[in-house]
């Protein structure tokens, strides 16, 4: 069981149900963080730029706090492995804040996949892109600054990848196997050298399946931003893929024919999702802590570690090297 948080003589104005936001951007703010984590609140949320996730999480764990870590959880895979070891040592819960995986629409889409009515998934296409107007923002902007893990991959890449993990990595036939091959390519901005557009392909040889994923900070996503192509039909998901409002299931006349004879649109909550949808992951955190778990079964450590290993490989193939000192564990 997880240890109960120690009482503190410091009174907190935070509602016990709320999660603290930590932003240690310099030494002074780091001291503020230490003050925050000394409060009676047993959980913290690390919502700082990517390259500060590791440090804030270490501070929180060492202060005896469970942590929900903004995506991507760390800058690289070795950092997350280090956090796993520390969480185990402290007997504390940590989870990457991959909120999309907990949305009702993601659960409904997963149910359609697992039903088997569409047959085997052969190809998955997913894209998340947005025009950040990179020519007219300062080089110190988080999306352009390599010291903050800037670029499309670390900022936007988790969202295309989450759908491949849900549909392919989580397939029981895959037996939690990593992709048999990762192929990546990058186009970099001349301003700072971060990736402006990145594409990466994941081969799941065991499934005979492939994911084609992309992200960009110079254009917007197409209307159909997520497409799952099965032998017996398709699942079509409109943008934005981090929180889609609906998805459409297309059924073929015959396996592989491509001739759509029937469509079903699933709209779980229309455009009136209360709170934007982030509360579903918060509920998961609360359940796990209540039940004495160190990790979530839905978005466990293995999935975050897989994500970071894929990103490390894509950055390596794309020649994107972070500045010295940014990666705290290598």
Secondary structure, 3 states (H helix, E strand, C coil): CCCCCCCCCCCCCCCCCCCEEECCCCHHHHHHHHHHCCCCCCEEEECCCHHHHHHHHHHHHHCCCEEEECCCCCCCHHHHHHHHHHHHHHCCCEEECCHHHHCHHHHHHHHHHHHCCCCCEEEEEEEEECCCCHHHCCCCCCCCCHHHCCCHHHHHHHHHHHHHHHHHHCCHHHCCCCCCEEEEEEEECCCCCCEEEEEEEEEECCCCEEEEEEEECCCCCCCEEEEEEECCEEEEEECCCCCCCCEEEEEECCCCCCCEEEEEEECCCCCCCHHHHCHHHHHHHHHHHHCCCCCCCCCCHHHHHHHHHHHHHHHHHHCCCCCCCCCCCC
